[in-house]
Amino acid sequence: MPARIVTYVGDEPMEQYCANCNEEIDFQNDVCPNGCDEDEVGEVTTPTDFSAKCAILGQMWFQCRDEEQFLEFCEYNDIGLPMAYMIANEMVKSTEVSERYINETFANLLTTLKVEQDTGFEDLDELISE
């Protein structure tokens, strides 16, 4: 299944977004309207895996939180960023709830950096140079 970000109210899923482009996805269609689920040859793309998201966001929080261009992003994602740092550094274990926070924070980072598609980033430098 392609990567999705799902917003919940209690235990009920309310909205679903593509993890690549952050476009809203209908629960019945379950297909990104921008075609992010398929590359040029019709194969499913491989978005950034969860451990890499944690490493990237943790590095972002540790290194960039005082940089003016990222202040608003860091203030808005004040839970997801330190949580990702702690998971990446094995201070805490990931849970289903923390995965939701981190996936949403990563999608926000892609939007902030104006990255249109998650192509499977491995580190912050690769993502920033995109």
KOLGU-289499 format. One line per field, with one value per residue (C-alpha): residue number from 0; residue in one letter; x, y, z. Coordinates in pm, whole numbers, padded with zeros to 5 digits. Layout:
BEGIN
k = (NUM / ...)
r = (A / ...)
x = (X / ...)
y = (Y / ...)
z = (Z / ...)
This chain:
BEGIN
k = (0 / 1 / 2 / 3 / 4 / 5 / 6 / 7 / 8 / 9 / 10 / 11 / 12 / 13 / 14 / 15 / 16 / 17 / 18 / 19 / 20 / 21 / 22 / 23 / 24 / 25 / 26 / 27 / 28 / 29 / 30 / 31 / 32 / 33 / 34 / 35 / 36 / 37 / 38 / 39 / 40 / 41 / 42 / 43 / 44 / 45 / 46 / 47 / 48 / 49 / 50 / 51 / 52 / 53 / 54 / 55 / 56 / 57 / 58 / 59 / 60 / 61 / 62 / 63 / 64 / 65 / 66 / 67 / 68 / 69 / 70 / 71 / 72 / 73 / 74 / 75 / 76 / 77 / 78 / 79 / 80 / 81 / 82 / 83 / 84 / 85 / 86 / 87 / 88 / 89 / 90 / 91 / 92 / 93 / 94 / 95 / 96 / 97 / 98 / 99 / 100 / 101 / 102 / 103 / 104 / 105 / 106 / 107 / 108 / 109 / 110 / 111 / 112 / 113 / 114 / 115 / 116 / 117 / 118 / 119 / 120 / 121 / 122 / 123 / 124 / 125 / 126 / 127 / 128 / 129)
r = (M / P / A / R / I / V / T / Y / V / G / D / E / P / M / E / Q / Y / C / A / N / C / N / E / E / I / D / F / Q / N / D / V / C / P / N / G / C / D / E / D / E / V / G / E / V / T / T / P / T / D / F / S / A / K / C / A / I / L / G / Q / M / W / F / Q / C / R / D / E / E / Q / F / L / E / F / C / E / Y / N / D / I / G / L / P / M / A / Y / M / I / A / N / E / M / V / K / S / T / E / V / S / E / R / Y / I / N / E / T / F / A / N / L / L / T / T / L / K / V / E / Q / D / T / G / F / E / D / L / D / E / L / I / S / E)
x = (00000 / 00132 / 00234 / -00052 / -00099 / -00431 / -00580 / -00786 / -01049 / -01041 / -01012 / -01195 / -00997 / -01121 / -00885 / -00620 / -00329 / -00060 / 00273 / 00450 / 00263 / 00026 / -00279 / -00606 / -00712 / -01064 / -01090 / -01287 / -01046 / -00725 / -00529 / -00328 / -00485 / -00134 / -00018 / 00247 / 00169 / 00326 / 00648 / 00705 / 00698 / 00393 / 00573 / 00494 / 00738 / 00935 / 00892 / 01130 / 01115 / 01016 / 01365 / 01505 / 01217 / 01309 / 01677 / 01603 / 01354 / 01578 / 01870 / 01644 / 01532 / 01884 / 02064 / 01808 / 01559 / 01725 / 01757 / 01519 / 01389 / 01274 / 01143 / 00775 / 00810 / 00984 / 00730 / 00437 / 00598 / 00712 / 00603 / 00697 / 01053 / 01185 / 00989 / 01166 / 01502 / 01436 / 01323 / 01619 / 01858 / 01681 / 01580 / 01217 / 01035 / 00799 / 00424 / 00135 / 00060 / 00420 / 00429 / 00128 / 00299 / 00624 / 00461 / 00265 / 00576 / 00772 / 00495 / 00505 / 00881 / 00840 / 00584 / 00809 / 01100 / 00868 / 00955 / 00678 / 00739 / 00895 / 01137 / 01298 / 01537 / 01819 / 01939 / 01869 / 02139 / 01986 / 01641 / 01754 / 01946 / 01633)
y = (00000 / 00349 / 00574 / 00768 / 01017 / 00966 / 01219 / 01068 / 01199 / 00950 / 00611 / 00718 / 00811 / 01148 / 01251 / 01075 / 01242 / 01121 / 01111 / 01215 / 01530 / 01589 / 01585 / 01475 / 01123 / 00983 / 00674 / 00489 / 00560 / 00533 / 00668 / 00988 / 01232 / 01351 / 01001 / 00978 / 00610 / 00522 / 00624 / 00647 / 00269 / 00210 / 00079 / 00193 / 00458 / 00401 / 00691 / 00763 / 00483 / 00557 / 00527 / 00770 / 01012 / 01000 / 01059 / 01347 / 01516 / 01461 / 01617 / 01902 / 01968 / 01949 / 02153 / 02387 / 02484 / 02824 / 02911 / 03190 / 03015 / 02715 / 02889 / 02871 / 02507 / 02412 / 02598 / 02428 / 02081 / 02118 / 01763 / 01567 / 01701 / 01618 / 01291 / 01193 / 01288 / 01069 / 00773 / 00808 / 00809 / 00514 / 00716 / 00608 / 00346 / 00431 / 00380 / 00405 / 00755 / 00870 / 00737 / 00953 / 01263 / 01189 / 01115 / 01440 / 01635 / 01485 / 01579 / 01933 / 01941 / 01839 / 02117 / 02370 / 02278 / 02277 / 01915 / 01782 / 01408 / 01187 / 00975 / 00800 / 01041 / 00907 / 01220 / 01588 / 01710 / 01509 / 01646 / 02010 / 01987 / 01860)
z = (00000 / -00081 / 00208 / 00362 / 00642 / 00818 / 01057 / 01338 / 01575 / 01858 / 01689 / 01373 / 01061 / 00932 / 00650 / 00444 / 00264 / 00028 / 00215 / -00104 / -00206 / 00090 / -00142 / 00018 / -00082 / -00085 / 00140 / -00129 / -00417 / -00214 / -00512 / -00510 / -00759 / -00853 / -00946 / -00673 / -00625 / -00957 / -01126 / -01504 / -01554 / -01336 / -01028 / -00676 / -00553 / -00234 / 00008 / 00293 / 00550 / 00908 / 01060 / 00801 / 00872 / 01241 / 01166 / 00927 / 01159 / 01460 / 01276 / 01165 / 01522 / 01664 / 01395 / 01239 / 01510 / 01564 / 01195 / 01099 / 00786 / 00994 / 01308 / 01211 / 01102 / 01428 / 01642 / 01469 / 01490 / 01850 / 01938 / 01625 / 01595 / 01945 / 01938 / 01614 / 01768 / 02071 / 01858 / 01620 / 01916 / 02084 / 02390 / 02349 / 02144 / 01862 / 01901 / 01658 / 01788 / 01754 / 01398 / 01312 / 01457 / 01277 / 00942 / 00963 / 01066 / 00777 / 00533 / 00676 / 00622 / 00258 / 00215 / 00389 / 00163 / -00142 / -00219 / -00441 / -00398 / -00135 / -00336 / -00042 / 00126 / 00341 / 00523 / 00578 / 00338 / 00052 / 00132 / 00159 / -00169 / -00348)
